[in-house]
């Protein structure tokens, strides 16, 4: 895969020579805001998941259509990361983030008004493009705001949003009238408020004369980060494949194991996965990046093993336990690579590098999310599909572990430093 360095702009509001002296409250506010926007983007992306079975029943669609809608989002995110990563150079970071938030709000409005799967799929594509344009910039903004906690927030925010979106959607389905409308309206209003805060708090970036038609597909990995990126890519692919497994299968799978489960209960496995992942991300914040990645892969393997056992025994309780164990792998399995690949790059190269990391992440999520719908539509029982995918992910986890373990250094890292690959 060809790589090239992308020159990112520096904030206009704060001269480069004085950025380290920027007041702490403003930096903290920017970090919290950027993290919360990522959380809402991912919550919006996962809010439809508990509703797909409702849509399929109401619109007389097959299981594959929900998978197509999910996969459309993943593909669109990758497209946004590849094609739209230079928008901030031409228009400024703040403008791009506000436009991306606007795209998310429009997509949520389409979901709320949908009478068929057509606006759902179109809205998913719009969501993906908006996320692709914003995620690299938001991750870079978090890391620039705080060198210690920024990488932690960048790793924890996507999973937090995924879990909260699914759980909130499940709760509203169960207890609030208009389940196919309310969740989207709630998220939409919060995103609008965030857009106002972005205009007030996020420093803009210098704009360059990038030709309007020059946005070509590319993934930029700076030379000094290439070894770390190549070593971490399999880890990122596996742990996000794990999240795709849960996002695509867990609501229907939990109902298969516990037929009387309510809507919010079917969202528990994904919530437990990413919630535990977030806790582990914070708990391991001072441990070296490679060691964190190894912990993530080991716990991912353990969680997948317990998942297979839960499916064999038909135990919903054991499946929830597997979700917690797998979550102990999901958080570190993304946090470790993020810290490793960003350790040696400058602020100007970081947005393009984080975009490359997210391309790998969404490839893993998309591939694993697409497979279940195709196989179940072909008549294969859901539990067999889930067990097969769990075994495949376990093999991939073991292979990724083999690439990380030989170079692992165990000593703890101080104040957010990461061991370079």
C-alpha positions, -999 to 999 in steps of 0.1 A, spaced: 0 0 0 16 33 -11 19 59 16 27 95 16 29 123 41 1 149 43 8 184 54 -18 194 79 -24 229 90 -16 245 124 -43 262 145 -48 299 136 -61 309 170 -29 300 188 5 307 172 27 276 169 54 289 192 28 295 220 7 264 217 23 246 246 14 276 267 -23 275 258 -44 278 290 -53 244 305 -90 250 309 -94 257 271 -74 227 262 -94 205 286 -127 219 271 -115 212 236 -106 176 246 -139 169 262 -158 185 233 -139 165 206 -144 133 226 -181 139 230 -186 146 193 -169 112 185 -192 96 211 -223 111 195 -212 102 160 -207 65 170 -239 65 191 -258 78 160 -242 51 139 -252 23 163 -287 36 173 -304 18 144 -289 -16 153 -316 -27 178 -343 -15 154 -333 -35 123 -355 -65 133 -384 -41 138 -378 -26 103 -375 -60 87 -408 -71 102 -426 -38 94 -413 -36 58 -412 -73 50 -375 -73 43 -350 -102 47 -321 -103 72 -297 -93 45 -311 -58 42 -301 -48 77 -266 -61 70 -265 -41 38 -274 -9 57 -247 -16 83 -221 -24 56 -230 8 37 -220 28 67 -186 11 70 -179 14 33 -189 51 34 -166 58 64 -137 43 45 -146 64 14 -148 96 36 -114 88 51 -98 82 18 -114 110 -3 -123 137 22 -92 138 45 -79 170 28 -111 190 33 -97 206 64 -67 219 45 -89 237 20 -117 248 43 -103 247 78 -109 221 106 -137 239 122 -157 243 90 -153 206 82 -164 195 117 -195 217 116 -204 204 81 -199 168 93 -222 174 123 -248 188 99 -245 157 78 -251 135 108 -282 155 118 -297 152 82 -291 114 83 -309 111 117 -338 131 103 -340 107 74 -341 77 98 -369 94 118 -390 99 87 -382 66 70 -410 45 56 -387 19 39 -351 8 39 -342 32 11 -338 63 33 -321 41 59 -294 30 35 -290 66 21 -288 80 56 -262 54 65 -241 64 35 -243 101 46 -234 92 82 -204 73 70 -191 101 48 -196 126 76 -177 103 100 -149 97 76 -144 135 70 -144 142 108 -128 112 127 -92 118 117 -95 155 126 -113 148 159 -87 122 170 -59 146 161 -76 174 180 -79 152 211 -42 143 210 -31 179 203 -52 191 233 -36 168 258 -6 146 250 -13 123 280 -51 119 280 -57 127 243 -46 93 230 -67 76 257 -98 96 248 -91 89 211 -91 52 218 -120 51 242 -145 75 226 -155 53 196 -164 23 217 -182 44 243 -204 59 216 -211 26 201 -223 11 234 -243 41 245 -261 44 211 -272 8 212 -282 8 248 -301 41 246 -319 30 215 -329 -3 233 -342 16 263 -362 40 242 -377 12 222 -388 -5 254 -401 24 275 -408 55 252 -435 60 226 -424 63 190 -394 40 193 -384 45 156 -384 83 160 -374 93 195 -338 80 196 -330 99 164 -346 132 176 -327 130 209 -293 124 192 -300 151 166 -307 178 192 -275 170 211 -255 171 179 -269 205 170 -258 218 205 -223 203 199 -221 221 165 -226 254 183 -198 245 208 -175 235 180 -179 270 165 -171 286 198 -143 264 212 -124 246 183 -95 266 169 -96 269 131 -67 258 110 -48 276 83 -63 271 48 -42 261 18 -51 265 -19 -59 228 -25 -77 224 -59 -113 214 -55 -109 184 -78 -76 171 -63 -91 149 -36 -77 116 -46 -79 83 -26 -49 80 -3 -38 67 31 -9 88 46 15 72 70 46 93 78 79 74 73 88 74 110 55 57 118 54 30 91 69 2 111 46 8 140 16 11 117 23 -22 99 28 -40 132 -4 -26 147 -27 -29 117 -36 -66 123 -44 -58 159 -67 -29 150 -84 -50 123 -91 -79 148 -105 -58 177 -127 -37 154 -138 -69 137 -148 -80 172 -169 -49 176 -184 -56 141 -193 -91 153 -212 -76 183 -228 -48 164 -241 -71 136 -250 -101 157 -255 -94 194 -292 -81 194 -305 -111 174 -281 -135 190 -291 -126 225 -328 -130 216 -320 -165 202 -303 -174 235 -330 -157 256 -363 -155 236 -381 -135 263 -354 -107 263 -367 -72 258 -352 -46 234 -329 -30 259 -316 -63 272 -306 -73 236 -284 -43 235 -265 -54 267 -238 -75 250 -225 -46 229 -228 -22 258 -209 -45 281 -182 -50 254 -175 -14 248 -182 -2 284 -156 -27 297 -133 -16 269 -135 20 280 -127 11 317 -97 -9 306 -85 19 284 -84 42 314 -70 16 338 -40 8 315 -32 44 305 3 43 321 13 9 307 35 8 276 16 6 242 30 -28 231 21 -44 265 -14 -29 263 -18 -44 228 -7 -78 240 -32 -76 269 -59 -67 244 -53 -97 222 -51 -122 250 -84 -110 265 -99 -110 230 -89 -146 226 -104 -155 260 -136 -137 253 -141 -154 220 -134 -188 236 -161 -181 262 -185 -169 234 -181 -203 217 -189 -221 250 -219 -199 256 -233 -207 221 -227 -244 226 -245 -244 259 -272 -220 248 -265 -198 278 -274 -161 277 -257 -154 310 -224 -169 298 -227 -148 266 -229 -117 288 -198 -128 307 -181 -134 274 -190 -98 264 -172 -85 295 -141 -106 289 -140 -96 252 -144 -60 262 -113 -63 283 -96 -70 250 -114 -45 228 -103 -14 247 -66 -22 251 -65 -37 216 -73 -3 202 -56 19 228 -22 2 225 -19 6 187 -31 42 188 -4 51 213 22 32 194 16 47 160 12 83 172 42 83 195 67 96 169 46 119 146 41 156 147 8 175 150 8 182 113 10 145 103 -14 132 129 -48 137 112 -37 117 81 -22 90 102 -53 86 124 -74 85 92 -52 55 81 -58 38 115 -95 42 111 -94 28 75 -80 -4 90 -105 -3 118 -136 1 96 -123 -26 72 -123 -50 101 -157 -38 113 -173 -39 78 -160 -73 68 -172 -90 99 -206 -72 98 -213 -81 62 -208 -119 66 -236 -127 91 -264 -113 69 -252 -132 39 -249 -165 57 -281 -163 76 -300 -153 44 -286 -185 29 -304 -205 56 -275 -211 81 -287 -209 117 -276 -177 135 -258 -195 163 -237 -215 139 -228 -184 120 -218 -167 153 -197 -196 164 -179 -198 131 -171 -161 131 -159 -163 167 -135 -191 157 -122 -171 127 -116 -140 148 -98 -162 174 -74 -174 147 -68 -139 135 -62 -128 171 -36 -155 176 -19 -144 143 -18 -108 154 -5 -118 188 24 -135 171 34 -102 154 33 -82 186 47 -104 213 84 -108 202 90 -70 205 70 -64 236 85 -43 264 68 -46 297 80 -15 317 53 11 324 53 43 305 53 76 323 29 105 316 14 91 284 47 83 266 44 54 242 70 29 232 78 34 196 77 4 173 
